[in-house]
């Protein structure tokens, strides 16, 4: 989660919403990313989506069995859906997203029993620090 927080801080310094993500398999970090929506002009350039794309390139396919994604913010429905499609093993996130969280707060995309694949979810890891990054970022924007 520390790496994800560093990626979030770097994204915030670039003017992006400060969210970071890291993908790990077998104890090895495979990819790290921060939000890049503004820089890329791409609504899908969330940190989690970028990490999933990078890992798919590394492993040579879309099935990301055994991968855990660490994200500083609870995934949105788009990112959660991509995680289910990619068949990751687990998602560990920091701050909850009470407006559009799809890990286990507003929606339960990651563990929905109708999915053919369910993901282990752990929330609240470094939630205070992750939440403070977001609060400070948006406070400065207002």
FINU-662575 format. One line per field, with one value per residue: x, y, z of N, C-alpha, C, CB in turn; residue in three letters. Coordinates in nm, 4 decimals. Glycine has a CB too. Example, Ala and Ser with C-alpha at 12.3 -4.5 7.8 and 13.67 -1.06 7.14 Angstrom:
BEGIN
n.xx = (1.3190	1.2850)
n.yy = (-0.5690	-0.2250)
n.zz = (0.7800	0.7080)
ca.xx = (1.2300	1.3670)
ca.yy = (-0.4500	-0.1060)
ca.zz = (0.7800	0.7140)
c.xx = (1.3200	1.2900)
c.yy = (-0.3300	0.0030)
c.zz = (0.7800	0.7870)
cb.xx = (1.1308	1.4084)
cb.yy = (-0.4473	-0.0598)
cb.zz = (0.9046	0.5725)
res = (ALA	SER)
REM end
This chain:
BEGIN
n.xx = (0.0832	0.2065	0.3556	0.1476	0.0379	0.2509	0.2408	-0.0091	0.0353	0.2179	0.0553	-0.1301	0.0411	0.0787	-0.1579	-0.3649	-0.6437	-0.5588	-0.4974	-0.3627	-0.2289	-0.1170	0.0047	0.0515	0.2101	0.2786	0.4393	0.5924	0.6216	0.4468	0.3463	0.2927	0.0868	-0.0507	-0.3451	-0.4313	-0.6053	-0.6467	-0.4045	-0.3913	-0.6324	-0.8399	-1.1064	-1.0945	-0.8489	-0.7869	-0.6018	-0.6120	-0.7014	-0.4906	-0.2851	-0.3826	-0.3766	-0.1004	0.0028	-0.1208	0.0146	0.2693	0.2417	0.1401	-0.1266	-0.4835	-0.5832	-0.5337	-0.4554	-0.3935	-0.3033	-0.2862	-0.4416	-0.3567	-0.5042	-0.5413	-0.7886	-1.1212	-1.2296	-1.4007	-1.7107	-1.6318	-1.3558	-1.3701	-1.5257	-1.3481	-1.1472	-1.2793	-1.3262	-1.0614	-0.9900	-0.8493	-0.7025	-0.7335	-0.8356	-0.7129	-0.7842	-0.7599	-0.9049	-1.2599	-1.5131	-1.7790	-1.9597	-1.9368	-1.8209	-1.7270	-1.6374	-1.7265	-1.8986	-2.0993	-2.1712	-2.1407	-1.9518	-1.7169	-1.7527	-1.9925	-2.2451	-2.3497	-2.1524	-1.9106	-1.6697	-1.5256	-1.3770	-1.1402	-1.1754	-1.0328	-1.0670	-0.9877	-0.7166	-0.4551	-0.6335	-0.6815	-0.4618	-0.4811	-0.7362	-0.6952	-0.5203	-0.6937	-0.8917	-0.7383	-0.6539	-0.8989	-0.9950	-0.8068	-0.8741	-1.1151)
n.yy = (-0.1196	0.1149	0.1788	0.2290	0.4543	0.6324	0.6511	0.7688	1.0180	1.1240	1.1382	1.3297	1.5495	1.5990	1.7089	1.5356	1.3453	1.2187	0.9089	0.5896	0.2771	-0.0606	-0.3633	-0.6939	-1.0109	-1.3248	-1.2082	-1.0258	-0.7032	-0.6103	-0.3978	-0.0436	0.2423	0.5729	0.7792	0.9049	1.0501	1.3232	1.3986	1.2163	1.2555	1.0738	0.8981	0.6441	0.6125	0.5397	0.4659	0.1923	0.0678	0.1259	-0.0182	-0.2817	-0.3061	-0.2814	-0.5049	-0.7111	-0.6822	-0.7550	-1.0229	-1.1308	-1.1720	-1.1526	-1.2809	-1.2608	-1.4304	-1.4937	-1.2399	-0.9570	-0.6521	-0.3477	-0.0587	0.2895	0.3966	0.2792	0.0740	0.1985	0.1272	0.0695	0.0014	-0.2079	-0.3896	-0.4455	-0.5714	-0.8046	-0.9184	-0.9623	-1.1589	-1.1313	-1.2154	-1.0828	-0.7738	-0.5002	-0.2208	0.1293	0.4004	0.4248	0.4697	0.6551	0.7387	0.6134	0.3655	0.0346	-0.1884	-0.2799	-0.1003	0.0995	-0.0448	-0.3955	-0.5168	-0.6675	-0.9038	-1.0073	-1.2469	-1.3306	-1.3122	-1.4935	-1.5115	-1.4309	-1.1908	-1.1642	-0.9254	-0.6600	-0.3890	-0.0534	-0.0297	0.1683	0.3764	0.6299	0.7889	0.7686	0.8757	1.1345	1.2392	1.2646	1.4378	1.6695	1.7329	1.7935	1.9969	2.1974	2.2539	2.3829)
n.zz = (0.0000	0.0590	-0.1707	-0.3483	-0.2291	-0.2681	-0.5475	-0.5715	-0.4494	-0.6336	-0.8602	-0.7740	-0.7545	-1.0204	-1.0865	-1.1075	-0.9776	-0.6672	-0.6714	-0.6386	-0.7574	-0.7244	-0.8558	-0.7562	-0.7565	-0.6262	-0.4303	-0.5683	-0.7087	-0.9874	-1.1392	-1.1179	-1.0815	-1.1171	-1.1151	-1.4391	-1.5926	-1.6646	-1.7871	-1.9983	-2.1177	-2.0988	-1.9882	-1.8866	-1.7708	-1.5027	-1.2061	-1.1339	-1.3703	-1.5428	-1.4211	-1.4474	-1.7285	-1.7758	-1.6406	-1.7832	-2.0250	-1.9411	-1.8554	-2.0821	-2.1492	-2.0755	-1.8513	-1.5203	-1.3081	-0.9659	-0.9055	-0.6952	-0.6453	-0.5126	-0.4039	-0.3458	-0.3123	-0.2840	-0.5477	-0.8399	-1.0207	-1.2904	-1.2715	-1.0864	-1.2309	-1.4408	-1.2961	-1.2156	-1.4673	-1.5432	-1.3733	-1.1304	-0.8114	-0.5636	-0.4081	-0.2438	-0.0645	0.0295	0.1300	0.1649	-0.0854	-0.0676	-0.2583	-0.5112	-0.4730	-0.5481	-0.4256	-0.1772	-0.0621	-0.1866	-0.4172	-0.4858	-0.6690	-0.6923	-0.5475	-0.6242	-0.6281	-0.8702	-1.0558	-1.2490	-1.1346	-0.8280	-0.6121	-0.3522	-0.0987	0.0787	0.2779	0.3934	0.4531	0.5460	0.5351	0.6499	0.5707	0.2911	0.2492	0.3464	0.1529	-0.0658	0.0411	0.0969	-0.1627	-0.2985	-0.1361	-0.1852	-0.4454	-0.4330)
ca.xx = (0.0000	0.2964	0.3850	0.0258	0.0295	0.3505	0.1869	-0.1198	0.0937	0.2752	-0.0576	-0.1795	0.1382	0.0584	-0.2907	-0.4624	-0.7007	-0.4514	-0.5257	-0.2554	-0.2540	-0.0018	-0.0313	0.1517	0.1856	0.3841	0.5265	0.6675	0.5468	0.4470	0.3190	0.2459	0.0358	-0.1371	-0.4456	-0.3758	-0.7178	-0.6261	-0.2873	-0.4206	-0.7622	-0.9034	-1.1863	-1.0621	-0.7110	-0.7795	-0.4805	-0.6343	-0.7086	-0.3552	-0.2102	-0.4299	-0.3234	0.0443	0.0265	-0.1598	0.1265	0.3831	0.2154	0.1041	-0.2669	-0.5765	-0.6118	-0.4328	-0.4681	-0.2952	-0.2637	-0.3563	-0.4317	-0.3643	-0.5454	-0.5595	-0.9315	-1.2101	-1.2512	-1.5294	-1.7686	-1.5525	-1.2340	-1.4093	-1.5656	-1.2265	-1.0787	-1.3521	-1.2978	-0.9212	-0.9773	-0.7495	-0.7340	-0.7716	-0.8261	-0.6914	-0.7948	-0.7469	-1.0250	-1.3883	-1.5732	-1.9213	-2.0441	-1.9360	-1.7381	-1.7806	-1.5699	-1.8227	-1.9768	-2.2201	-2.1964	-2.0538	-1.9157	-1.6065	-1.7953	-2.1307	-2.2632	-2.3865	-2.0292	-1.8474	-1.5446	-1.5341	-1.2461	-1.1252	-1.1698	-0.9936	-1.0689	-0.9475	-0.5722	-0.4017	-0.7483	-0.6659	-0.3648	-0.5372	-0.8466	-0.6408	-0.4695	-0.8087	-0.9529	-0.6494	-0.6574	-1.0236	-1.0016	-0.7249	-0.9417	-1.2372)
ca.yy = (0.0000	0.2316	0.2133	0.2877	0.5904	0.7147	0.6757	0.8630	1.1507	1.1693	1.1754	1.4567	1.6541	1.6262	1.7650	1.4271	1.3020	1.1364	0.7670	0.5052	0.1334	-0.1495	-0.5032	-0.7836	-1.1554	-1.4048	-1.1193	-0.9359	-0.5934	-0.6193	-0.2669	0.0650	0.3545	0.6724	0.8301	0.9817	1.0922	1.4578	1.3981	1.1373	1.2892	0.9428	0.8695	0.5107	0.6111	0.5274	0.3940	0.0469	0.0253	0.1323	-0.1309	-0.4046	-0.3084	-0.3067	-0.6444	-0.7947	-0.6760	-0.8283	-1.1684	-1.1729	-1.2115	-1.0806	-1.3557	-1.2199	-1.5201	-1.4784	-1.1003	-0.8726	-0.5089	-0.2577	0.0741	0.3813	0.4259	0.1698	0.0814	0.2383	0.0145	0.0356	-0.0679	-0.3345	-0.4791	-0.4890	-0.6667	-0.9315	-0.9733	-1.0047	-1.2739	-1.1139	-1.2915	-0.9996	-0.6277	-0.4389	-0.0774	0.2188	0.4765	0.3888	0.5709	0.6476	0.7803	0.5175	0.2498	-0.0931	-0.2980	-0.3326	0.0045	0.1322	-0.1621	-0.5084	-0.5753	-0.7631	-1.0315	-1.0340	-1.3914	-1.3582	-1.3183	-1.6255	-1.5010	-1.3377	-1.1432	-1.1354	-0.7799	-0.6081	-0.2436	0.0215	-0.0329	0.3053	0.4566	0.7679	0.8573	0.7744	0.9709	1.2695	1.2839	1.3060	1.5562	1.7840	1.7651	1.8598	2.1223	2.2939	2.2861	2.4626)
ca.zz = (0.0000	0.0596	-0.3105	-0.4048	-0.1748	-0.3395	-0.6819	-0.5543	-0.4264	-0.7611	-0.9463	-0.7227	-0.7909	-1.1636	-1.1047	-1.1177	-0.8505	-0.6116	-0.6498	-0.6881	-0.7537	-0.7426	-0.8783	-0.6979	-0.7666	-0.5618	-0.3543	-0.6556	-0.7682	-1.1331	-1.2001	-1.0319	-1.1606	-1.0565	-1.2087	-1.5509	-1.6758	-1.7173	-1.8749	-2.1181	-2.1747	-2.1119	-1.8687	-1.8343	-1.7218	-1.3572	-1.1646	-1.1376	-1.5101	-1.5976	-1.3647	-1.5115	-1.8659	-1.7727	-1.6011	-1.8970	-2.1185	-1.8840	-1.8530	-2.2169	-2.1613	-1.9895	-1.7286	-1.4229	-1.1930	-0.8594	-0.8881	-0.5987	-0.6744	-0.3979	-0.4511	-0.2336	-0.3031	-0.3238	-0.6923	-0.8963	-1.0944	-1.4083	-1.2304	-1.0247	-1.3396	-1.5106	-1.2080	-1.2263	-1.5999	-1.5473	-1.2829	-1.0245	-0.6899	-0.4489	-0.4135	-0.1135	-0.0870	0.1442	0.1663	0.1042	-0.1711	-0.0346	-0.3706	-0.6217	-0.4415	-0.5972	-0.3572	-0.0801	0.0047	-0.2614	-0.5013	-0.4522	-0.7978	-0.6807	-0.4881	-0.6604	-0.6500	-1.0097	-1.1353	-1.2565	-1.0583	-0.7166	-0.5684	-0.2099	-0.0788	0.2090	0.2732	0.5111	0.4769	0.5349	0.4928	0.6945	0.4847	0.1563	0.2540	0.3646	0.0224	-0.1454	0.1029	0.0744	-0.3053	-0.3335	-0.0584	-0.2573	-0.5712	-0.4093)
c.xx = (0.0874	0.3307	0.2651	0.0085	0.1309	0.3000	0.0719	-0.0664	0.1519	0.1647	-0.1132	-0.0883	0.1276	-0.0791	-0.4000	-0.5244	-0.6024	-0.4955	-0.4108	-0.2926	-0.1248	-0.0549	0.0846	0.1113	0.3062	0.4866	0.6069	0.5758	0.5611	0.4283	0.2669	0.1961	-0.0430	-0.2384	-0.3789	-0.4859	-0.6948	-0.5141	-0.3163	-0.5506	-0.8477	-0.9756	-1.1565	-0.9217	-0.7044	-0.6562	-0.4974	-0.6381	-0.5700	-0.2709	-0.2530	-0.3765	-0.1750	0.0746	-0.0113	-0.0484	0.2462	0.3611	0.1717	-0.0389	-0.3529	-0.6093	-0.4996	-0.4476	-0.3571	-0.2511	-0.3506	-0.3335	-0.4523	-0.3985	-0.5726	-0.7052	-1.0097	-1.2404	-1.3921	-1.5870	-1.6878	-1.4300	-1.2653	-1.4505	-1.4458	-1.1489	-1.1459	-1.3205	-1.1560	-0.8923	-0.8683	-0.7952	-0.7909	-0.7561	-0.8161	-0.6967	-0.7865	-0.8783	-1.1482	-1.4358	-1.7242	-2.0146	-2.0497	-1.8481	-1.8035	-1.7072	-1.6617	-1.9058	-2.1064	-2.2649	-2.1056	-2.0198	-1.8136	-1.6491	-1.9386	-2.1490	-2.3038	-2.2648	-1.9796	-1.7143	-1.5656	-1.3940	-1.2472	-1.1049	-1.1298	-0.9879	-1.0160	-0.7999	-0.5145	-0.5108	-0.7342	-0.5745	-0.4194	-0.6504	-0.7987	-0.5843	-0.5838	-0.8725	-0.8686	-0.6526	-0.7830	-1.0443	-0.9228	-0.7905	-1.0598	-1.2071)
c.yy = (0.1257	0.2750	0.2790	0.4306	0.6827	0.7491	0.7755	1.0045	1.2073	1.2117	1.3103	1.5723	1.6910	1.6860	1.6615	1.4028	1.2004	0.9953	0.6898	0.3594	0.0578	-0.2904	-0.5911	-0.9279	-1.2276	-1.3161	-1.0212	-0.8282	-0.6027	-0.4839	-0.1700	0.1761	0.4493	0.7174	0.9147	1.0303	1.2279	1.4602	1.3269	1.1776	1.1650	0.9089	0.7318	0.5027	0.6205	0.4442	0.2427	-0.0057	0.0241	0.0154	-0.2616	-0.4163	-0.3423	-0.4524	-0.7386	-0.7967	-0.7566	-0.9784	-1.2210	-1.2214	-1.1405	-1.1531	-1.3302	-1.2998	-1.4942	-1.3362	-1.0352	-0.7280	-0.4333	-0.1202	0.1632	0.4171	0.3032	0.1819	0.1265	0.1183	-0.0265	-0.0468	-0.2031	-0.4346	-0.5322	-0.5902	-0.8033	-0.9960	-1.0282	-1.1228	-1.2562	-1.1883	-1.2029	-0.8517	-0.5776	-0.2884	0.0003	0.2821	0.4228	0.5034	0.5645	0.6891	0.6773	0.3960	0.1189	-0.2123	-0.3628	-0.2249	0.0352	0.0132	-0.2741	-0.5840	-0.6870	-0.9000	-1.0687	-1.1823	-1.4274	-1.3639	-1.4617	-1.6272	-1.3973	-1.3113	-1.1229	-0.9853	-0.7493	-0.4569	-0.1820	0.0210	0.1061	0.4021	0.6030	0.8469	0.8733	0.8765	1.1135	1.3235	1.3378	1.4329	1.6806	1.8298	1.8432	1.9895	2.2320	2.3379	2.3802	2.6060)
c.zz = (0.0000	-0.0825	-0.3771	-0.3551	-0.2419	-0.4800	-0.6759	-0.5338	-0.5556	-0.8575	-0.9029	-0.7593	-0.9383	-1.1914	-1.1234	-0.9808	-0.7924	-0.5714	-0.7115	-0.6760	-0.7827	-0.7634	-0.8336	-0.7254	-0.7097	-0.4911	-0.4367	-0.7120	-0.9197	-1.1996	-1.0950	-1.1225	-1.0722	-1.1597	-1.3164	-1.6448	-1.7414	-1.8209	-2.0068	-2.1865	-2.1948	-1.9821	-1.8095	-1.7752	-1.5696	-1.3236	-1.1769	-1.2803	-1.5732	-1.5484	-1.4308	-1.6539	-1.8676	-1.7375	-1.7146	-2.0020	-2.0709	-1.8919	-1.9890	-2.2315	-2.0595	-1.8606	-1.6279	-1.2933	-1.0927	-0.8324	-0.7803	-0.6390	-0.5440	-0.4536	-0.3309	-0.2113	-0.3483	-0.4730	-0.7292	-0.9726	-1.2178	-1.3704	-1.1679	-1.1318	-1.4162	-1.4267	-1.2135	-1.3606	-1.6095	-1.4559	-1.1769	-0.8996	-0.5799	-0.4806	-0.2699	-0.1369	0.0437	0.1825	0.0948	0.0176	-0.1513	-0.1484	-0.4820	-0.5968	-0.4819	-0.5379	-0.2564	-0.0131	-0.0707	-0.3462	-0.4536	-0.5802	-0.7810	-0.6288	-0.5239	-0.6926	-0.7920	-1.1017	-1.1416	-1.1816	-0.9483	-0.6622	-0.4180	-0.1938	0.0647	0.1972	0.4005	0.5421	0.4469	0.4900	0.5322	0.6043	0.3427	0.1499	0.2670	0.2330	-0.0630	-0.0899	0.0775	-0.0716	-0.3408	-0.2567	-0.1318	-0.3881	-0.5528	-0.3820)
cb.xx = (-0.0945	0.4258	0.4264	-0.0981	0.0522	0.4876	0.1394	-0.2086	0.2030	0.3614	-0.1688	-0.1951	0.2810	0.0758	-0.2900	-0.3963	-0.8468	-0.3930	-0.6647	-0.1263	-0.3639	0.0965	-0.0666	0.1671	0.1587	0.4549	0.6186	0.7345	0.5966	0.3387	0.2170	0.3591	-0.0520	-0.0556	-0.5528	-0.2744	-0.8438	-0.5944	-0.1690	-0.4266	-0.7446	-0.7986	-1.3340	-1.0762	-0.6323	-0.9102	-0.4443	-0.7647	-0.8024	-0.2884	-0.2308	-0.5832	-0.3463	0.1127	-0.0536	-0.2920	0.1674	0.4064	0.1080	0.1954	-0.2817	-0.7020	-0.6266	-0.4437	-0.4655	-0.1775	-0.2753	-0.3073	-0.5365	-0.2290	-0.6716	-0.4796	-0.9693	-1.3421	-1.2238	-1.5141	-1.9086	-1.5097	-1.1551	-1.5242	-1.6593	-1.1369	-1.0767	-1.5059	-1.3189	-0.8318	-0.9487	-0.7268	-0.6096	-0.6874	-0.9500	-0.5538	-0.9247	-0.6462	-1.0063	-1.4942	-1.5343	-1.9487	-1.9947	-1.8910	-1.7072	-1.7725	-1.4434	-1.7509	-1.8932	-2.1965	-2.1723	-2.1218	-1.8609	-1.5011	-1.7816	-2.1729	-2.3666	-2.4833	-1.9198	-1.8259	-1.4228	-1.6272	-1.2077	-1.0060	-1.3064	-0.8560	-1.2081	-1.0185	-0.5027	-0.2828	-0.8758	-0.6132	-0.2315	-0.5878	-0.9385	-0.5312	-0.3978	-0.9118	-0.9709	-0.5058	-0.6496	-1.1391	-0.9448	-0.5877	-0.9886	-1.3158)
cb.yy = (0.0000	0.1999	0.0882	0.2027	0.5889	0.6403	0.5438	0.8214	1.1437	1.0579	1.0671	1.4497	1.6080	1.4979	1.8558	1.2971	1.2401	1.2054	0.7239	0.5330	0.0942	-0.1433	-0.5293	-0.7589	-1.1995	-1.4931	-1.1994	-1.0143	-0.4551	-0.7135	-0.2801	0.1162	0.3042	0.7923	0.9126	0.8969	1.0970	1.5550	1.3316	0.9915	1.3623	0.8333	0.8793	0.4077	0.7257	0.4622	0.4304	0.0113	0.1173	0.2648	-0.1391	-0.4089	-0.1730	-0.2132	-0.6797	-0.7434	-0.5327	-0.7868	-1.2012	-1.2798	-1.3615	-1.0538	-1.5089	-1.0687	-1.6669	-1.5586	-1.0225	-0.8992	-0.4643	-0.2556	0.0649	0.5071	0.5506	0.1716	-0.0527	0.3641	0.0489	0.1627	0.0178	-0.3131	-0.4075	-0.3678	-0.6146	-0.9097	-0.8669	-0.8894	-1.3983	-0.9629	-1.3626	-1.0356	-0.5634	-0.4844	-0.0450	0.3262	0.6249	0.3544	0.5496	0.7333	0.9106	0.5854	0.2474	-0.0987	-0.2490	-0.4115	0.1322	0.2553	-0.1308	-0.6031	-0.4680	-0.7072	-1.0254	-0.9469	-1.4442	-1.2523	-1.2256	-1.6661	-1.4617	-1.3928	-1.0122	-1.2156	-0.7138	-0.6674	-0.1943	-0.0298	-0.1431	0.3097	0.4002	0.7717	0.7799	0.6355	0.9383	1.2694	1.1678	1.1941	1.5349	1.7481	1.6376	1.7675	2.1014	2.2350	2.1596	2.4067)
cb.zz = (0.1219	0.1374	-0.3892	-0.3683	-0.0226	-0.3484	-0.7466	-0.4351	-0.3177	-0.8247	-0.9419	-0.5730	-0.7593	-1.2447	-1.2207	-1.1721	-0.8682	-0.4922	-0.7118	-0.6134	-0.8550	-0.6195	-1.0280	-0.5445	-0.9150	-0.6659	-0.2747	-0.7699	-0.7150	-1.1791	-1.3158	-0.9352	-1.2768	-1.0023	-1.1344	-1.6286	-1.5931	-1.6037	-1.8047	-2.0825	-2.3070	-2.1469	-1.9019	-1.9442	-1.7838	-1.2980	-1.0205	-1.0661	-1.5899	-1.5600	-1.2117	-1.5125	-1.9345	-1.6716	-1.4736	-1.9595	-2.1406	-1.7384	-1.7492	-2.2606	-2.1454	-2.0633	-1.7581	-1.3941	-1.2379	-0.8910	-1.0222	-0.4518	-0.7830	-0.3144	-0.5426	-0.2562	-0.3890	-0.2403	-0.7550	-0.9905	-1.1365	-1.4819	-1.1323	-0.9242	-1.4348	-1.5436	-1.0633	-1.2106	-1.7063	-1.5097	-1.3633	-0.9934	-0.6388	-0.3263	-0.4885	-0.0477	-0.1586	0.1152	0.1334	0.2122	-0.3218	0.0842	-0.4262	-0.7465	-0.2944	-0.7490	-0.2888	0.0246	0.0182	-0.3502	-0.6534	-0.3480	-0.8913	-0.5903	-0.3376	-0.7802	-0.5553	-1.0599	-1.0759	-1.4028	-1.1512	-0.6052	-0.6408	-0.1474	-0.1122	0.2564	0.2473	0.6258	0.3886	0.4357	0.5521	0.8350	0.4819	0.1127	0.3681	0.4735	-0.0513	-0.1509	0.2544	0.1147	-0.3891	-0.3086	0.0872	-0.2854	-0.6376	-0.2945)
res = (UNK	UNK	UNK	UNK	UNK	UNK	UNK	UNK	UNK	UNK	UNK	UNK	UNK	UNK	UNK	UNK	UNK	UNK	UNK	UNK	UNK	UNK	UNK	UNK	UNK	UNK	UNK	UNK	UNK	UNK	UNK	UNK	UNK	UNK	UNK	UNK	UNK	UNK	UNK	UNK	UNK	UNK	UNK	UNK	UNK	UNK	UNK	UNK	UNK	UNK	UNK	UNK	UNK	UNK	UNK	UNK	UNK	UNK	UNK	UNK	UNK	UNK	UNK	UNK	UNK	UNK	UNK	UNK	UNK	UNK	UNK	UNK	UNK	UNK	UNK	UNK	UNK	UNK	UNK	UNK	UNK	UNK	UNK	UNK	UNK	UNK	UNK	UNK	UNK	UNK	UNK	UNK	UNK	UNK	UNK	UNK	UNK	UNK	UNK	UNK	UNK	UNK	UNK	UNK	UNK	UNK	UNK	UNK	UNK	UNK	UNK	UNK	UNK	UNK	UNK	UNK	UNK	UNK	UNK	UNK	UNK	UNK	UNK	UNK	UNK	UNK	UNK	UNK	UNK	UNK	UNK	UNK	UNK	UNK	UNK	UNK	UNK	UNK	UNK	UNK	UNK	UNK)
REM end
